[in-house]
Amino acid sequence: MATPHLQISPSILSADFANLERELGRIADADWAHVDVMDNHFVPNLTLGQPVVEALVRVSPVPIDCHLMIEDPDRWAPGYAEAGARSVTFHVEAAADPVATARAIRAAGARAAFAVKPGTPFEPYEELLAEVDMVLVMTVEPGFGGQSFMADQMPKVRAVREAAKRRGTDVWIQVDGGVSLDTIGQCVEAGADVFVAGSAVYGADDVAARIAELRATAHAACGA
Ligand SMILES: O=C(CO)[C@H](O)[C@H](O)COP(=O)(O)O
């Protein structure tokens, strides 16, 4: 099996919102900057929207990986790609027409991804693999940083990896929530290759060193 390209996507949800340009600068060694868009309807929390994403794109040293935790992504998701996010993830639970939404994101120039909450099975959405570049398996209930990792989501990561192999697609699998030095290994073993980490990165004294440690731990878990 080819060595997977393991990627670290620090979540700025745990960063200092009073100085996001500086906080993005601290993760210049990462592969992505993960930006959580929450609308206080799909999840009980409110963060930021398209104008702020547009501003972050202008100053970020790494591409923006936008995770939309919002109602009606069919209407709003393509706008985040137009704003310059290089990857846009929407929740299948909120999408009326996920195929059209994924196509609209790609047409606007971004990688498209769909996310599933812990209680949402992957199997009904397997056909969607043909339309996306990544699947996000949530390893906490979406809405807040700093929650405990849900190891019971690993079979779902395995199911996505198996389905992708069967279908011959090289879709990325992202995990988000409670990812740390203690939990990243089991995510790699299950087949994930993109790791969102908020508190594990921004809670470290040396953010760049923590990103390097997460990457090294992930590589060690896959024997690379
Ligand atoms: O999507 C999210 C919450 O809904 C965040 O990206 C996630 O929780 C990251 O925070 P932490 O790594 O601290 O769990």
The ligand as a Tripos MOL2 file, in Angstrom:
@<TRIPOS>MOLECULE
LIG
   14    13     1     0     0
SMALL
NO_CHARGES

@<TRIPOS>ATOM
      1 O1        -15.4490   21.1200   14.6800 O.2       1 LIG1
      2 C1        -15.0800   21.3530   15.8060 C.2       1 LIG1
      3 C2        -16.0710   21.3800   16.8930 C.3       1 LIG1
      4 O2        -17.3180   21.1710   16.3500 O.3       1 LIG1
      5 C3        -13.6410   21.6420   16.1040 C.3       1 LIG1
      6 O3        -12.8990   21.6950   14.9050 O.3       1 LIG1
      7 C4        -13.0520   20.5940   17.0090 C.3       1 LIG1
      8 O4        -13.7850   20.4160   18.1370 O.3       1 LIG1
      9 C5        -11.5970   20.9160   17.3320 C.3       1 LIG1
     10 O5        -11.3810   21.0860   18.6680 O.3       1 LIG1
     11 P1        -10.6010   20.0390   19.6010 P.3       1 LIG1
     12 O6         -9.4300   19.5350   18.7910 O.co2     1 LIG1
     13 O7        -10.2130   20.8660   20.7700 O.co2     1 LIG1
     14 O8        -11.5450   18.9340   19.9150 O.co2     1 LIG1
@<TRIPOS>BOND
     1     1     2 2
     2     2     3 1
     3     2     5 1
     4     3     4 1
     5     5     6 1
     6     5     7 1
     7     7     8 1
     8     7     9 1
     9     9    10 1
    10    10    11 1
    11    11    12 2
    12    11    13 1
    13    11    14 1
@<TRIPOS>SUBSTRUCTURE
     1 LIG1         1 GROUP 0 **** ****
